[in-house]
């Protein structure tokens, strides 16, 4: 017998997270970097079942994801390899920031699960997907840009769902089945086997020294991903961690002396303008400030930025932004 899907209110009650007074809500929203929340690495999230992971694989046409055990998150990347994107007329790799994802994770009480996804869409694809996900009781939580100057114009839609993990996987797969998001409707990666990798293009040791962290090579892209281990963020009765979207990142593309940088910064409300000031002081462009989630506590704001110039100069700007965060740029998973 299938278990009835849990309502949002019932799940929040079970985890003790339904706040009864406006005063408590205001207090949570005033959390600043001076606070000392429970680190995300101490998550009590129950492990996701193999059945749930297999269900997502099936829903996505057999494409397999990866499981981050210490966070209990199973994620499948959804790159838009069908697109050829330029920024200011210059081609950039899809891995520079034009790949979406979908993740599953159990709630803290183990009674249900949440699904989160970031989808990469052309303008004409946005509203058909809204209808498809809402017809399946999934939620649209944000629609926005991540870039300026890109061609074709790209929008990002964040999706949430809560209930039984296997059912969520099926709903999501059905919602994107007829779209270019579905892996079965995607070509293989367009990266040329003769193309130089980031290891050949950039001085990775110098970048790591400037940023104070270690990045990862993904073909022509060099990328840093940082969690917020100084915060414990709860949404839909689950702990939101780095592997399910609570992260700051920077991607480098191009040449060492003429690089592109793009990324996202996850901030408390009190950190927003300090980060903006640091980026602008280093001539990085702020292209969007917005939310990705709904009803999370504490409230998280995301900022997207872009820059062009020598890679080490761009890295200095990224490091300056990290220095404005309460965690001071702690490596994801560290």
Secondary structure by P-SEA (a helix, b strand, c coil): cccccccaaaaaaaaccccccaaaaaaaaacccccccccccccccccccaaaaaaaaaaaccbbbbbbccccbbbbbbbcccccccccccccccccccccccccccccccccccccbbbbbcccccaaaaaaaaaaccccccccccccccccbbbbbbbbbbccaaaaaaaaaaaaccccccccccccccccccccccccccaaaaaaaaacbbbbbcccccccccccccbbbbcccccccccccccccccccccccbbbbbbbbbbcccaaaaaaaaaaaaccccccccccccccccbbbbbbbcccccaaaaaaaaaaaaaacccccccccc
